[in-house]
Amino acid sequence: MATGSDKNQRRTRAGSKSSATSKDLCTICSVVIGNDTLALNCDHCKLWVCLNCSKMPKSSYQELVKCDKSFSMDWLCKVCKSNKSDLRSISCTLSDLKSSCDSRLTQVENRLTNLETTMKDTVRSETETMKSELAESVNQIVETRLKKWMTEKIVLQTLFSSK
């Protein structure tokens, strides 16, 4: 977080603007941010907000200015805070949706596995039933033909023996 009273540092953090050709403005009230203006630089969007618009107490601002440069603290403007909050909310929603989808996918996979097992058992059972019915039909056909051939043999034998 850069402050308005630290113009050189804020110029560097804001993207190396030339002080001769560019003036920073408060993104809310459009006041010019100069060396004597108390202002905060958003660490995300790099735009400036004057202390009055930031709603930060002057005492808090002065304490921040006194802090050692090695002290690292991010400051976000209202828009970036809102976006960050929205992103967290979206992230939570996406996480919940993923969990729900994963759970539903697991249920579908389990149902498919059960269906596969049931289908295999049904096919096996139906195959055995069909084999049994087919064997019975074949036996009946063979029996019927054998009876017919036996009858024809007897008839033929009777015909040949009577001659």
Buried (B, 14 or more C-beta within 10 A) or exposed (E): BBBBBBBEEBBEBBEEBEEEEEEBBBBBEEBEBEEEBBBBBBBBEBBBBBBBBBEBEEEEBEEBEEEEEEEEEEBBBBBBEEBEEEEEEEEEEEEEEEEEEEEEEEEEEEEEEEEEEEEEEEEEEEEEEEEEEEEEEEEEEEEEEEEEEEEEEEEEEEEEEEE
